[in-house]
Amino acid sequence: MTIMEALQWANNKLRKASVDSPMLDAEILLAFSLDTSKAWLFAHFADKLKSHQEEKFFELVDRREDREPVAYLVGKKAFYGRDFIVDKHVLIPRPETETMIELAIKVLADKDPERTLIADLGTGSGAIAITLASETNLPVIAVDIDENALAVAKKNADILVPQTTVDFQTGNLAEPIVRIFKTIRGQTNVQTSSVYPFKTLLLTANLPYLSQARMDNLQAEVRHEPEIALRAGADGLDAYWELFRQLRDHRKILPRDLIVLIEIDPEQRQAAEKLILHNFPSAKLETHKDLHGDDRVIEVHI
């Protein structure tokens, strides 16, 4: 079988399975099977595949036919100009989440870098934490409750930001951050001080936000992603309710300048704003749209 024949075969197979981009997926999977680039394929259409290459390609196409995401098949996904390792333990980074990166950079532009800390809650692959560490050169703490997810994030940090400080903490949402600041308060033995090490804390959180109705109607590809990173109760806001309760209960422990960026489903805007104001009536909120013009990130100043 030649490269051209392999691509045609895969394209037909995936098209019949109603895959959205059958030829593009075929090209990516074949290039991966041959450990080469798509550009190389186009210059070698007449080349024949070796038997082990055919076998690997056939297996990948079969899995794609079952709607397993291409990112899991090749083990990586591009996000903000970097390739992140991904596997079944982590959510696949979405372009929509890059909105949060742009916003975080903008929000932090006028902050004192010597007294600013970033914490990414529910970090998964580490895409947000690692990107912000690289783009801002600020210290970042990446938190996840799943050790398997943190293992993936650590691999990405070792590859993508080996010279940048990203600290990984296992725990539920903001709990590790609260512990850290309790320790700092205890060591300084003050509640408010000019020598207190951090004046600004930026929390980013792309937490599970799919409602039960959304879970019942997931796209075939999304069903392969970890449910723990998707499901969040009847209205999809359970994780955010818990996060803002944690922040409310421990507000005095955290820096005075506390900024929270959360990613939401566009249909959750009003409900999400309501839950935030329930916990922090005086909070300042602003909702930002993603590249598709959908409400995607809520900026909260507490």
C-alpha positions, 0 to 999 in steps of 0.5 A: 500500500502506498502513502496515497492509497493509505490516505484514501483508504483511511479517508473513506473509512473515517468519512463513513464513520461521520468523522468531521475531518477524515482526510486531515485526521488520516494525514495526522495519523499516517504522519505519526505512524511513519514518524514524519511530517505531513509535508513529507507525506505530500512529497512521497505519495508513491512510497510504499508503507512497510508492514509494521507501519501499515499495522500501526496505521490501521490500528490508529484508524480503527480507534479513530473510527470509534471516535477516540480523539486524535490528540489521545492517539498521537499523545499530544495537543497544541495549546498557545503555540506549545505541544502538550502531552495528553492522555486519557487522564487529562482533558484535551486543551481547547482553543477557547481556553486560550482566552483565559491566557490572554486575559491573565496576561492582561490582568497581571500587566500592572502588578508587582512581579515580586509580589504576585503569585499564580495558582491554577486549580484543576490543572489537568495537563498543566496547559494553563499553569505552564503557559502562564509560567512561561509567558509571565515568568511568575511563580505558579502553583498547579493543583489537581486532585488526581495524581495521574493528571499531575503526573502528566502536567509534571512531564509537560513542565519538564519538557516545556518550562524546565527553567521555570518554577511551577510547583505541583500540589495534590488537593481539592481546588483551593485547599493547597493554596489555603494551606500554603498561605496559612503557613506563611501567615504563621511564619510572619506572625502578622495578618497584614504587613508590608513584608508579607510576600504576596500582594496579588494572587491570581487564581485560574480555574477551568473546572468541570462545568458540564451539566447532567443534560450536557453529559447525556448529549456529549459528542462521541469524542468527548466521551473518551475524556475523563468524566472527573474533568467534565461532570459537575452536577445538575447545573454544571456548577458544583465545582465552582460553588465549592471553590467560591465557598472555600475562598469565602471561608478563608478570605482573610488568609489570602492576599488582599488583591485576589483575582479569579478567572473561571471558564464556563459554558456560555449558557451558565453566565447568569447562574455563575455570576449569581453564585459568585455574588452569593459568596462575595456580594461586593465582588467586581465581575466581567465576562469575556468572550472567546474566539467564537464570540461566546461567553467563556471566562468570568473575571472576578476581583474579590 
